[in-house]
């Protein structure tokens, strides 16, 4: 068998490239389908990660095979067509070939860029690292290329189906040698006319690809924007540098990052908290080793941790719904090697000592701060059930880099609430349920609410909330259709839900003493409520938990391990007076 192509048939090298590419693609696709449908749970996480790693590794292999295949084809004679007289059929076949050539580069490359831009739990199985030159660790970049990968993967799938269908049509119906001449072994062929290349299939393939680019761009632009593009890497603090012009004072953080780093399947995954406040007091001249203090409060739900963010915020790990805030407080102590915060971290209902190596450089009224420490996640009940350190590491690195200004309060004072009636301008109304041990999050796209509030009103009742929700606008991932069916929300017969209640002052916070009318039933559902008013704009956040059985949701699903009884309702909104 000749290695190079001839006027009539393909050579051995082209055949090897063709069938090796087919093997890689037809293996990678079912592997990722199985991986995506595995639950995120201790007993399946290792298999899920392994399958995603295999899929990514096969994709990278397919990318390089495709490059070599294209380079080889550019220097080879293309055999003549067996159906040259059928011009439209030949045009479709040529167009499909151009689409496949481009797809075999774009699909794996976009997936590879997505992998390099995010921090994930499924590494590529090779020793050359997980990053790519010029690709930053960026949630925005990762999301754009994830969408691109998916759009072009569907396009490649459709083209591949057409390509296979055409080959079978030639073999079964036309009974010609189109398929056989791509296989190994001798084949008897008539003398074929030389292949006559035309530009129209290239133009057609280009037009289809431009349409796919447009679709991917539209989907990327419609995705929710990210406030933070760059996921900062953990910073290891060095020994304290010489400190200039240090003076006593209280420092309010102006900007910075708090980041964490964990090990998953031997790979580092880095994340940041987007919302937190901190205050530092420091006096180098203070007597004794204690030179000041650090106090910080962290919004757990603001964590981004690459592709595993949702899992990290779920009940098995940080449980952001039930433990939304963490605090860290401790004295700044001067030691032989610099400064150390002898601090205690309160997280997920536990309090544990977590020392933090600390550097502080003061220039006038501005300070640059670096710190790093390590905690054991098991001390805080994070990752219960994940007892194999090779799956999820026990140690979690914590690092901070910040700029602080002298003076101010640890937490900026909230504007005093005012009297008024408010209409919702923007916001999110979401729910979270547990299914087979995994958290499933959903959103209602259509709802409306009005809020009246008077902080100066006599007595505990300060206002009222009234809301109406379009049940059919719920999206709940892959189980949306089931959720809207009669056994659950029954959107066809009960299209609306209402929530009405008084805003009651409770200690330092607010509670809506409300009643939810849903699916023909009414039940009291209190809502923890926070309201911050600035002029004619208000920011509100609320959290409530209901029992689905009170509303006849999930009738027949009496095993909580299948579908949890508790449903968390999360509300975030901006309202105008």
C-alpha positions as CSV (number, residue, x, y, z in Angstrom):
1,X,0.0,0.0,0.0
2,X,1.4,3.3,-1.1
3,X,1.9,5.9,1.7
4,X,1.0,8.9,-0.5
5,X,-2.2,9.7,-2.3
6,X,-2.7,8.9,-6.0
7,X,-5.2,10.3,-8.5
8,X,-7.5,7.4,-7.7
9,X,-7.1,6.5,-4.0
10,X,-5.8,7.7,-0.7
11,X,-2.4,6.7,0.7
12,X,-1.7,4.9,3.9
13,X,-0.7,8.0,5.8
14,X,-4.0,9.8,5.0
15,X,-6.0,6.6,6.0
16,X,-4.2,6.4,9.3
17,X,-4.9,10.1,10.1
18,X,-8.6,9.6,9.0
19,X,-9.3,6.6,11.2
20,X,-7.2,7.8,14.1
21,X,-9.2,11.1,14.1
22,X,-12.5,9.2,14.0
23,X,-11.4,6.9,16.9
24,X,-10.5,9.9,19.1
25,X,-13.7,11.9,18.4
26,X,-16.0,8.9,18.7
27,X,-14.5,8.0,22.0
28,X,-14.3,11.5,23.4
29,X,-18.0,12.3,22.8
30,X,-19.6,9.4,24.8
31,X,-17.0,9.8,27.5
32,X,-18.1,13.4,28.2
33,X,-21.8,12.6,27.9
34,X,-21.4,10.0,30.7
35,X,-19.3,12.4,32.8
36,X,-21.8,15.2,32.5
37,X,-24.6,13.0,33.7
38,X,-22.7,11.7,36.8
39,X,-23.8,13.3,40.1
40,X,-21.3,15.3,42.1
41,X,-21.0,13.2,45.2
42,X,-18.2,11.6,47.1
43,X,-18.8,8.1,45.6
44,X,-18.9,9.4,42.0
45,X,-16.6,12.5,42.0
46,X,-13.4,10.5,41.3
47,X,-15.0,8.7,38.3
48,X,-16.5,12.0,37.1
49,X,-13.2,13.8,37.2
50,X,-11.4,10.9,35.6
51,X,-13.9,10.8,32.7
52,X,-13.5,14.6,32.1
53,X,-9.7,14.2,32.2
54,X,-9.9,11.4,29.6
55,X,-12.2,13.6,27.4
56,X,-9.8,16.6,27.6
57,X,-6.8,14.4,26.9
58,X,-8.5,12.8,23.9
59,X,-9.4,16.3,22.7
60,X,-5.8,17.6,22.9
61,X,-4.7,14.5,21.0
62,X,-7.3,15.1,18.4
63,X,-6.1,18.7,18.0
64,X,-2.6,17.6,17.2
65,X,-3.6,14.8,15.0
66,X,-5.9,17.2,13.1
67,X,-3.0,19.7,12.6
68,X,-0.7,16.9,11.2
69,X,-3.5,15.6,9.1
70,X,-4.1,19.0,7.5
71,X,-0.4,19.7,7.0
72,X,-0.1,16.3,5.3
73,X,-3.2,16.9,3.1
74,X,-1.8,20.3,1.9
75,X,1.1,18.5,0.3
76,X,-0.9,15.6,-1.2
77,X,-2.7,15.0,-4.4
78,X,-6.5,14.7,-3.7
79,X,-8.1,11.7,-5.4
80,X,-10.8,12.3,-8.0
81,X,-14.4,12.1,-7.0
82,X,-16.4,8.9,-7.7
83,X,-19.6,10.9,-8.1
84,X,-18.2,13.9,-10.0
85,X,-21.2,13.8,-12.3
86,X,-23.6,14.5,-9.4
87,X,-22.6,18.1,-8.9
88,X,-24.8,19.0,-5.9
89,X,-23.9,15.8,-4.0
90,X,-20.2,16.5,-4.7
91,X,-20.6,20.1,-3.5
92,X,-22.2,18.9,-0.2
93,X,-19.4,16.4,0.3
94,X,-16.7,19.0,-0.3
95,X,-18.4,21.5,2.0
96,X,-18.7,18.8,4.8
97,X,-15.0,18.1,4.4
98,X,-14.0,21.7,4.9
99,X,-16.3,22.0,7.9
100,X,-14.8,18.9,9.5
101,X,-11.2,20.1,8.9
102,X,-12.0,23.4,10.6
103,X,-14.0,21.8,13.4
104,X,-11.2,19.4,14.2
105,X,-9.1,22.4,15.1
106,X,-11.6,24.8,16.6
107,X,-13.5,22.4,18.9
108,X,-10.5,20.9,20.8
109,X,-8.7,24.2,20.8
110,X,-11.6,26.1,22.3
111,X,-12.0,23.4,24.9
112,X,-8.3,23.6,25.7
113,X,-8.5,27.4,26.1
114,X,-11.5,27.0,28.4
115,X,-9.6,24.5,30.5
116,X,-6.5,26.8,30.7
117,X,-8.5,29.9,31.6
118,X,-10.3,28.3,34.6
119,X,-9.3,26.3,37.7
120,X,-10.9,22.9,37.4
121,X,-10.8,19.5,39.0
122,X,-10.1,17.4,35.9
123,X,-6.5,17.9,34.6
124,X,-5.3,16.9,31.1
125,X,-3.4,13.7,31.5
126,X,0.0,14.7,30.4
127,X,3.2,16.1,32.1
128,X,3.3,19.4,30.2
129,X,1.2,21.5,32.5
130,X,-2.4,22.8,32.4
131,X,-2.0,26.4,31.2
132,X,-1.5,27.9,27.7
133,X,0.6,30.9,26.7
134,X,-1.3,34.2,26.5
135,X,-4.4,32.6,28.2
136,X,-5.1,34.2,31.6
137,X,-7.0,32.6,34.5
138,X,-10.2,34.4,33.7
139,X,-13.8,33.5,34.4
140,X,-14.9,35.7,31.4
141,X,-12.4,34.0,29.0
142,X,-13.4,30.6,30.3
143,X,-17.1,31.3,29.8
144,X,-16.6,32.6,26.2
145,X,-14.6,29.6,25.1
146,X,-16.9,27.2,26.9
147,X,-19.8,28.6,24.8
148,X,-17.6,28.5,21.7
149,X,-16.7,24.9,22.4
150,X,-20.3,23.8,22.8
151,X,-21.6,25.6,19.7
152,X,-18.9,24.3,17.4
153,X,-19.1,20.8,19.0
154,X,-22.8,20.7,17.9
155,X,-21.8,21.9,14.4
156,X,-19.1,19.2,14.2
157,X,-21.6,16.6,15.4
158,X,-24.1,17.5,12.7
159,X,-21.4,17.6,10.0
160,X,-20.0,14.3,11.2
161,X,-23.5,12.7,11.0
162,X,-23.9,14.0,7.5
163,X,-20.4,12.7,6.6
164,X,-21.1,9.2,8.0
165,X,-24.6,9.2,6.4
166,X,-23.1,10.1,3.0
167,X,-20.4,7.3,3.3
168,X,-23.1,4.7,4.1
169,X,-25.2,6.0,1.2
170,X,-22.3,5.4,-1.2
171,X,-21.6,1.9,0.2
172,X,-25.2,0.6,0.6
173,X,-27.2,2.4,-2.0
174,X,-24.8,3.5,-4.7
175,X,-22.6,0.4,-4.1
176,X,-19.4,2.3,-5.2
177,X,-15.9,2.3,-3.6
178,X,-16.1,5.6,-1.8
179,X,-15.9,4.0,1.7
180,X,-13.8,1.0,0.6
181,X,-11.0,3.2,-0.8
182,X,-10.6,4.9,2.6
183,X,-10.1,1.5,4.2
184,X,-7.0,-0.6,4.2
185,X,-6.4,-3.2,1.5
186,X,-6.6,-3.4,-2.3
187,X,-9.7,-1.9,-4.0
188,X,-10.6,-2.1,-7.7
189,X,-11.4,1.4,-9.1
190,X,-12.0,2.8,-12.6
191,X,-9.6,5.4,-13.9
192,X,-10.8,8.6,-12.4
193,X,-10.6,12.1,-13.7
194,X,-8.3,14.4,-11.7
195,X,-9.9,16.2,-8.8
196,X,-11.1,19.6,-9.9
197,X,-11.0,22.0,-6.9
198,X,-13.7,24.7,-6.8
199,X,-14.1,27.6,-4.4
200,X,-17.9,27.3,-3.8
201,X,-17.6,24.6,-1.0
202,X,-15.0,26.8,0.8
203,X,-17.3,29.8,0.6
204,X,-20.3,27.7,1.8
205,X,-18.3,26.2,4.7
206,X,-17.0,29.7,5.6
207,X,-20.6,31.1,5.7
208,X,-21.7,28.3,8.0
209,X,-18.8,28.9,10.3
210,X,-19.4,32.7,10.4
211,X,-23.0,31.9,11.4
212,X,-21.7,29.7,14.2
213,X,-19.3,32.4,15.3
214,X,-22.2,34.8,15.4
215,X,-24.3,32.4,17.5
216,X,-21.4,31.8,19.9
217,X,-20.8,35.6,20.2
218,X,-24.5,36.3,20.9
219,X,-24.7,33.6,23.6
220,X,-21.5,34.9,25.2
221,X,-22.8,38.5,25.2
222,X,-26.1,37.4,26.8
223,X,-24.3,35.5,29.6
224,X,-24.3,37.2,33.0
225,X,-21.3,39.6,33.3
226,X,-18.5,38.9,35.7
227,X,-17.5,41.7,38.1
228,X,-14.1,40.1,38.5
229,X,-12.3,38.8,35.4
230,X,-9.1,37.6,36.9
231,X,-8.9,34.8,39.4
232,X,-5.9,35.8,41.6
233,X,-3.3,33.1,42.4
234,X,-2.5,32.5,46.1
235,X,0.5,34.6,47.2
236,X,3.0,33.2,49.7
237,X,4.2,36.0,52.0
238,X,8.0,36.4,52.4
239,X,9.8,37.6,55.5
240,X,8.9,41.1,56.5
241,X,10.7,43.8,54.4
242,X,12.0,46.9,56.1
243,X,9.1,49.0,57.0
244,X,9.3,52.8,56.5
245,X,7.4,55.5,58.3
246,X,5.3,53.1,60.4
247,X,3.0,54.8,62.7
248,X,0.0,54.0,64.9
249,X,-3.4,54.1,63.2
250,X,-6.5,52.3,62.0
251,X,-6.6,51.3,58.4
252,X,-9.5,50.7,56.1
253,X,-9.1,48.4,53.2
254,X,-9.4,50.2,49.8
255,X,-8.7,47.3,47.4
256,X,-7.3,43.8,47.3
257,X,-8.0,40.1,47.1
258,X,-8.6,37.3,49.5
259,X,-7.8,34.0,47.7
260,X,-7.7,30.3,48.5
261,X,-6.0,27.4,46.9
262,X,-7.0,23.7,47.2
263,X,-5.7,20.6,45.7
264,X,-8.1,18.4,43.6
265,X,-6.8,15.2,42.1
266,X,-3.2,16.6,42.5
267,X,-4.0,19.9,40.7
268,X,-4.2,23.3,42.4
269,X,-7.5,25.1,42.1
270,X,-7.4,28.8,43.0
271,X,-10.4,31.0,43.9
272,X,-11.2,34.4,45.3
273,X,-13.9,36.0,47.5
274,X,-15.5,39.0,45.8
275,X,-17.1,40.6,48.8
276,X,-15.4,41.2,52.2
277,X,-14.3,43.9,54.6
278,X,-11.3,44.3,56.8
279,X,-9.8,46.7,59.4
280,X,-6.2,46.8,60.6
281,X,-4.9,48.6,63.6
282,X,-1.1,48.9,63.9
283,X,1.5,50.6,66.2
284,X,5.1,49.5,65.8
285,X,6.0,51.4,68.9
286,X,3.5,49.6,71.1
287,X,5.1,47.9,74.1
288,X,5.3,44.2,74.1
289,X,5.0,41.8,71.1
290,X,1.4,42.7,70.2
291,X,1.5,45.6,67.7
292,X,-2.1,45.7,66.5
293,X,-5.1,43.7,65.4
294,X,-6.9,42.5,62.2
295,X,-10.7,42.1,62.0
296,X,-12.3,40.8,58.7
297,X,-15.7,39.6,57.6
298,X,-16.1,37.5,54.4
299,X,-19.2,36.9,52.3
300,X,-18.9,33.1,51.6
301,X,-21.4,33.3,48.7
302,X,-19.0,35.6,46.8
303,X,-16.5,32.8,46.3
304,X,-15.5,31.9,42.7
305,X,-13.5,28.7,42.5
306,X,-13.2,28.1,38.7
307,X,-15.4,25.3,37.3
308,X,-16.2,23.9,40.8
309,X,-17.7,27.1,42.3
310,X,-21.2,25.7,42.6
311,X,-19.9,22.5,44.3
312,X,-17.8,24.5,46.7
313,X,-20.7,26.6,47.9
314,X,-22.9,23.5,48.4
315,X,-23.8,21.8,51.7
316,X,-20.9,19.3,51.6
317,X,-18.4,22.1,51.5
318,X,-18.8,25.8,52.5
319,X,-22.7,25.6,52.7
320,X,-23.1,29.2,51.8
321,X,-26.8,29.2,52.3
322,X,-26.7,28.2,56.0
323,X,-23.4,29.8,56.8
324,X,-23.2,33.0,54.6
325,X,-20.5,34.8,56.6
326,X,-17.1,34.0,58.0
327,X,-15.0,36.1,60.3
328,X,-11.3,36.3,61.1
329,X,-9.9,38.2,64.0
330,X,-6.5,38.2,65.8
331,X,-3.6,40.2,67.2
332,X,-0.7,41.3,65.1
333,X,2.4,39.9,66.9
334,X,6.0,40.8,66.1
335,X,8.3,37.8,66.0
336,X,11.8,37.1,64.9
337,X,10.8,36.5,61.3
338,X,8.4,39.4,60.9
339,X,4.8,39.9,61.8
340,X,2.2,37.2,62.5
341,X,-1.5,37.4,63.0
342,X,-2.4,35.1,65.9
343,X,-6.0,34.9,64.6
344,X,-9.1,32.8,64.9
345,X,-11.3,31.9,61.9
346,X,-15.0,31.4,62.5
347,X,-16.4,29.4,59.5
348,X,-19.3,27.1,59.1
349,X,-20.1,27.0,62.8
350,X,-16.6,26.2,63.9
351,X,-13.9,28.4,65.4
352,X,-10.2,27.4,64.9
353,X,-6.9,29.1,65.3
354,X,-5.4,30.0,61.9
355,X,-2.1,31.9,62.1
356,X,-1.4,34.2,59.2
357,X,2.2,35.3,58.1
358,X,1.9,39.0,57.6
359,X,3.9,41.8,56.0
360,X,3.0,45.5,56.3
361,X,4.6,48.4,54.5
362,X,3.4,51.9,55.3
363,X,4.0,55.0,53.2
364,X,2.3,58.0,54.6
365,X,-1.4,57.2,54.8
366,X,-1.2,54.2,52.6
367,X,-0.3,50.6,53.5
368,X,0.4,47.5,51.4
369,X,-0.4,44.3,53.2
370,X,0.4,40.7,52.3
371,X,-0.5,37.6,54.3
372,X,-0.7,33.8,53.9
373,X,-1.7,30.8,56.0
374,X,-2.9,27.2,55.8
375,X,-6.0,25.6,57.4
376,X,-7.3,22.1,57.5
377,X,-10.7,21.9,55.9
378,X,-11.8,19.0,58.1
379,X,-11.6,21.3,61.2
380,X,-14.5,23.2,59.8
381,X,-16.6,20.3,58.5
382,X,-15.8,21.2,54.9
383,X,-15.8,18.3,52.5
384,X,-17.4,15.8,54.8
385,X,-17.3,12.4,53.1
386,X,-14.3,13.3,51.0
387,X,-11.8,11.5,53.2
388,X,-9.3,10.6,50.5
389,X,-6.8,13.4,50.3
390,X,-5.9,12.4,46.7
391,X,-9.4,13.5,45.7
392,X,-9.7,16.7,47.7
393,X,-6.7,17.9,49.7
394,X,-7.1,18.5,53.4
395,X,-4.9,21.7,53.4
396,X,-6.4,24.9,52.1
397,X,-4.0,27.8,51.4
398,X,-5.3,31.3,52.3
399,X,-3.6,34.4,51.0
400,X,-4.4,38.1,51.0
401,X,-3.1,41.1,49.1
402,X,-4.6,44.5,49.9
403,X,-4.1,48.2,50.0
404,X,-5.4,50.1,53.0
405,X,-5.8,53.8,53.9
406,X,-5.4,55.3,57.3
407,X,-8.6,56.1,59.1
408,X,-12.3,55.1,58.6
409,X,-14.4,52.3,60.0
410,X,-14.1,48.6,59.4
411,X,-17.5,48.5,57.7
412,X,-18.8,51.6,56.0
413,X,-21.9,52.9,57.8
414,X,-25.1,52.1,55.9
415,X,-27.2,55.0,54.9
416,X,-30.1,55.5,57.3
417,X,-33.3,53.9,56.0
418,X,-36.0,56.2,54.9
419,X,-39.7,56.1,54.5
420,X,-41.0,55.1,51.0
421,X,-42.6,52.7,48.6
422,X,-40.3,50.8,46.3
423,X,-40.7,49.0,43.0
424,X,-38.2,46.3,41.9
425,X,-35.9,47.5,39.1
426,X,-33.6,44.5,38.7
427,X,-33.0,41.3,40.8
428,X,-32.8,37.6,41.1
429,X,-35.2,35.2,42.6
430,X,-33.7,31.7,43.0
431,X,-34.4,28.4,44.6
432,X,-32.1,25.6,45.7
433,X,-33.2,21.9,46.2
434,X,-31.2,18.8,46.9
435,X,-31.6,15.9,44.5
436,X,-29.8,12.7,45.1
437,X,-27.4,14.5,47.5
438,X,-26.5,17.2,45.0
439,X,-27.7,20.9,45.1
440,X,-29.7,21.9,42.0
441,X,-30.2,25.7,41.6
442,X,-32.9,27.5,39.6
443,X,-34.2,30.9,38.8
444,X,-37.6,32.5,38.2
445,X,-37.3,34.8,35.2
446,X,-40.6,36.6,35.6
447,X,-41.7,38.1,39.0
448,X,-42.6,41.5,40.5
449,X,-42.5,42.9,44.0
450,X,-43.2,46.2,45.8
451,X,-41.8,47.1,49.2
452,X,-43.0,49.8,51.6
453,X,-40.6,50.7,54.5
454,X,-40.5,53.2,57.3
455,X,-37.7,52.8,59.8
456,X,-39.3,55.4,62.1
457,X,-42.6,53.6,62.3
458,X,-43.7,52.9,65.9
459,X,-43.7,49.3,67.0
460,X,-41.9,46.4,65.4
461,X,-43.7,46.5,62.0
462,X,-41.7,48.7,59.6
463,X,-43.3,48.0,56.3
464,X,-44.7,45.4,53.9
465,X,-43.6,43.2,51.0
466,X,-46.0,42.0,48.2
467,X,-44.7,39.8,45.4
468,X,-46.1,37.8,42.5
469,X,-44.2,35.0,40.7
470,X,-44.7,33.4,37.3
471,X,-44.2,29.7,38.0
472,X,-43.8,28.8,34.4
473,X,-40.7,31.1,34.1
474,X,-38.7,28.7,36.4
475,X,-35.5,27.2,35.0
476,X,-34.0,24.4,37.1
477,X,-31.2,23.0,35.1
478,X,-31.8,19.6,33.4
479,X,-34.9,18.9,35.6
480,X,-36.9,22.0,34.5
481,X,-39.6,20.1,32.7
482,X,-40.0,17.7,35.7
483,X,-40.2,20.6,38.1
484,X,-43.1,22.3,36.2
485,X,-45.0,19.0,35.8
486,X,-48.1,18.1,37.9
487,X,-46.2,16.1,40.5
488,X,-44.2,19.2,41.5
489,X,-45.1,22.9,40.8
490,X,-47.9,22.0,38.3
491,X,-47.4,25.3,36.3
492,X,-50.2,24.6,33.9
493,X,-52.9,24.6,36.7
494,X,-51.2,26.9,39.1
495,X,-49.3,29.5,37.0
496,X,-48.9,32.1,39.7
497,X,-47.6,32.2,43.3
498,X,-47.9,35.2,45.7
499,X,-46.0,36.2,48.8
500,X,-47.3,38.8,51.2
501,X,-46.1,39.8,54.6
502,X,-45.1,42.5,57.1
503,X,-41.5,43.7,57.5
504,X,-40.7,43.2,61.2
505,X,-37.7,44.6,63.1
506,X,-36.0,41.7,64.8
507,X,-32.9,42.6,66.8
508,X,-30.4,44.3,64.4
509,X,-32.1,42.8,61.3
510,X,-35.4,42.5,59.6
511,X,-37.8,39.6,59.0
512,X,-40.7,39.4,56.6
513,X,-43.5,37.6,58.5
514,X,-44.9,36.4,55.2
515,X,-47.4,33.9,53.8
516,X,-46.7,32.1,50.5
517,X,-49.6,31.0,48.3
518,X,-48.4,28.3,46.0
519,X,-50.2,25.4,44.2
520,X,-53.5,26.1,46.0
521,X,-52.0,26.0,49.5
522,X,-50.9,28.8,51.9
523,X,-48.2,28.5,54.5
524,X,-46.2,30.9,56.7
525,X,-42.7,31.3,55.3
526,X,-40.6,33.8,57.2
527,X,-37.9,35.6,55.2
528,X,-34.7,37.0,56.7
529,X,-34.4,40.4,55.1
530,X,-31.7,43.1,54.7
531,X,-32.5,46.5,53.2
532,X,-29.9,49.2,52.4
533,X,-31.3,52.5,51.2
534,X,-29.2,55.1,49.4
535,X,-31.3,58.1,48.2
536,X,-34.0,56.8,45.9
537,X,-32.4,53.4,45.4
538,X,-32.5,50.4,47.7
539,X,-30.6,47.1,47.8
540,X,-32.4,44.1,49.4
541,X,-31.4,40.6,50.1
542,X,-33.6,37.8,51.6
543,X,-33.3,34.2,52.5
544,X,-36.1,31.7,53.4
545,X,-36.6,28.0,53.7
546,X,-39.8,26.2,53.0
547,X,-41.0,22.6,53.2
548,X,-42.2,21.4,49.8
549,X,-44.6,19.0,51.4
550,X,-46.6,22.0,52.8
551,X,-47.6,22.9,49.2
552,X,-48.1,19.4,47.8
553,X,-44.9,19.6,45.8
554,X,-43.2,16.3,45.0
555,X,-46.2,14.1,46.0
556,X,-45.0,10.5,46.0
557,X,-41.3,11.5,46.5
558,X,-41.3,10.7,50.3
559,X,-37.6,9.7,50.4
560,X,-35.6,12.8,51.2
561,X,-32.4,11.1,49.8
562,X,-34.1,11.4,46.4
563,X,-35.6,14.9,46.6
564,X,-35.0,16.9,49.7
565,X,-37.9,18.3,51.6
566,X,-36.4,21.7,52.3
567,X,-36.3,24.3,49.5
568,X,-34.2,27.4,49.9
569,X,-35.5,30.7,48.4
570,X,-32.9,33.4,47.7
571,X,-33.8,36.9,46.8
572,X,-31.5,39.7,45.7
573,X,-32.9,42.9,44.2
574,X,-32.5,46.6,43.4
575,X,-35.5,48.8,43.9
576,X,-36.3,52.4,43.1
577,X,-38.6,54.7,45.1
